[in-house]
Amino acid sequence: MKNIIVVLLVGSLAFNAVACSAPTKTINGTTYSDYGLFNLDDKNPNIKYEPNWWNVAMGVIFFEMIIPPIYVFGFHLFEPVGPKSATPGAVSQ
């Protein structure tokens, strides 16, 4: 029984590491990275960001393990989706 728990624990940690393996996106030839609560300096004011729901789900599912939610919410909570519109209030596609 203990072996099964250890295998599940290691498997879930490996799965979470793979889920966060590509935290960058290239927009107009420039690469932007995700940001979270611990690295707010990485946020670019000209780029539109949205919550990364996959990482939010992983943080919630593995909340009892302490480390995955801290990592996910701290460094990969928001992902870049595109440039912000130059006109305030305009919706960009």
TIKOL-425320 format. One record per residue (C-alpha): residue number from 1; x, y, z. Coordinates in nm, 4 decimals. Each point is the difference from the previous one (the first is absolute). Last residue first. Layout:
// residues N
NODE, nr, x, y, z
NODE, NUM, X, Y, Z .
...
// end
This chain:
// residues 93
NODE, nr, x, y, z
NODE, 93, -0.9170, 3.9419, -3.1161 .
NODE, 92, 0.0410, 0.3311, 0.1799 .
NODE, 91, -0.2931, 0.1683, 0.1730 .
NODE, 90, 0.0277, 0.3776, 0.0204 .
NODE, 89, -0.0287, 0.1684, 0.3393 .
NODE, 88, 0.3160, 0.2047, -0.0417 .
NODE, 87, 0.1170, 0.0033, -0.3646 .
NODE, 86, 0.3476, -0.1484, -0.0459 .
NODE, 85, -0.1409, -0.3490, 0.0559 .
NODE, 84, 0.2080, -0.2254, 0.2190 .
NODE, 83, 0.2301, -0.2514, -0.1675 .
NODE, 82, -0.0737, -0.3692, 0.0233 .
NODE, 81, -0.0753, -0.2954, 0.2293 .
NODE, 80, 0.2700, 0.0170, 0.2681 .
NODE, 79, -0.0511, -0.2436, 0.2884 .
NODE, 78, -0.1018, 0.0734, 0.3586 .
NODE, 77, 0.0449, -0.2221, 0.3084 .
NODE, 76, 0.3393, -0.1432, -0.0909 .
NODE, 75, 0.2563, 0.1236, 0.2572 .
NODE, 74, -0.1505, 0.0254, 0.3498 .
NODE, 73, -0.3344, -0.1671, -0.0644 .
NODE, 72, 0.1636, -0.2996, -0.1681 .
NODE, 71, 0.3020, -0.0277, 0.2317 .
NODE, 70, -0.1955, 0.0499, 0.3221 .
NODE, 69, -0.2714, -0.2343, -0.1257 .
NODE, 68, 0.2536, -0.2711, -0.0891 .
NODE, 67, 0.1949, 0.0243, 0.3323 .
NODE, 66, -0.2855, -0.0399, 0.2526 .
NODE, 65, -0.0833, -0.3678, -0.0759 .
NODE, 64, -0.3530, 0.0434, 0.1345 .
NODE, 63, -0.0771, 0.2573, -0.2699 .
NODE, 62, 0.0592, -0.2553, -0.2783 .
NODE, 61, -0.3418, 0.0306, -0.1654 .
NODE, 60, -0.0185, 0.3764, 0.0574 .
NODE, 59, 0.3464, 0.0690, -0.1396 .
NODE, 58, -0.0612, -0.2301, -0.2966 .
NODE, 57, -0.3322, 0.1740, -0.0716 .
NODE, 56, 0.1668, 0.3430, 0.0124 .
NODE, 55, 0.2725, -0.1301, -0.2305 .
NODE, 54, -0.2559, -0.1149, -0.2567 .
NODE, 53, -0.1965, 0.3222, 0.0426 .
NODE, 52, 0.2908, 0.2236, -0.1007 .
NODE, 51, -0.1530, 0.3319, 0.0939 .
NODE, 50, 0.0092, 0.2579, -0.2786 .
NODE, 49, 0.2669, 0.2503, -0.1015 .
NODE, 48, -0.0111, 0.2809, -0.2579 .
NODE, 47, 0.3408, 0.1401, -0.0916 .
NODE, 46, 0.1049, 0.3667, -0.0031 .
NODE, 45, 0.0475, 0.0250, 0.3790 .
NODE, 44, 0.2486, -0.2919, -0.0019 .
NODE, 43, -0.0218, -0.2118, 0.3137 .
NODE, 42, 0.3367, -0.1461, 0.1050 .
NODE, 41, 0.0204, 0.2347, 0.3012 .
NODE, 40, -0.3029, -0.1760, 0.1512 .
NODE, 39, 0.2272, -0.2937, 0.0814 .
NODE, 38, -0.1331, -0.1403, 0.3286 .
NODE, 37, -0.3747, 0.0270, -0.0684 .
NODE, 36, 0.0221, -0.1497, -0.3439 .
NODE, 35, 0.1507, 0.0597, -0.3400 .
NODE, 34, 0.0136, -0.1897, -0.3242 .
NODE, 33, 0.2706, 0.0803, -0.2509 .
NODE, 32, 0.0222, 0.2181, -0.3078 .
NODE, 31, 0.2002, -0.0718, -0.3147 .
NODE, 30, 0.0203, 0.2742, -0.2610 .
NODE, 29, -0.0518, -0.0680, -0.3717 .
NODE, 28, -0.3487, 0.1537, -0.0177 .
NODE, 27, -0.1167, -0.2092, 0.2979 .
NODE, 26, 0.2067, -0.3021, 0.1065 .
NODE, 25, -0.1351, -0.1883, 0.3011 .
NODE, 24, 0.1843, -0.1320, 0.3037 .
NODE, 23, -0.0819, -0.2302, 0.2925 .
NODE, 22, 0.0746, -0.3270, -0.1795 .
NODE, 21, 0.0815, -0.2623, 0.2678 .
NODE, 20, -0.2785, 0.0888, 0.2442 .
NODE, 19, -0.2194, -0.3024, -0.0719 .
NODE, 18, 0.3098, -0.2212, -0.0161 .
NODE, 17, 0.0988, 0.0960, 0.3541 .
NODE, 16, -0.3557, -0.0636, 0.1193 .
NODE, 15, 0.0030, -0.3473, -0.1526 .
NODE, 14, 0.3351, -0.0769, 0.1622 .
NODE, 13, -0.1349, 0.1074, 0.3383 .
NODE, 12, -0.3143, -0.2082, -0.0554 .
NODE, 11, 0.2048, -0.3050, -0.0954 .
NODE, 10, 0.2252, 0.0353, 0.3045 .
NODE, 9, -0.3009, 0.0180, 0.2314 .
NODE, 8, -0.1843, -0.2818, -0.1762 .
NODE, 7, 0.3090, -0.2236, 0.0164 .
NODE, 6, 0.0498, 0.0797, 0.3690 .
NODE, 5, -0.3658, -0.0757, 0.0762 .
NODE, 4, 0.0189, -0.3284, -0.1893 .
NODE, 3, 0.3170, -0.0994, 0.1826 .
NODE, 2, -0.1615, 0.0741, 0.3347 .
NODE, 1, -0.2836, -0.2390, -0.0821 .
// end
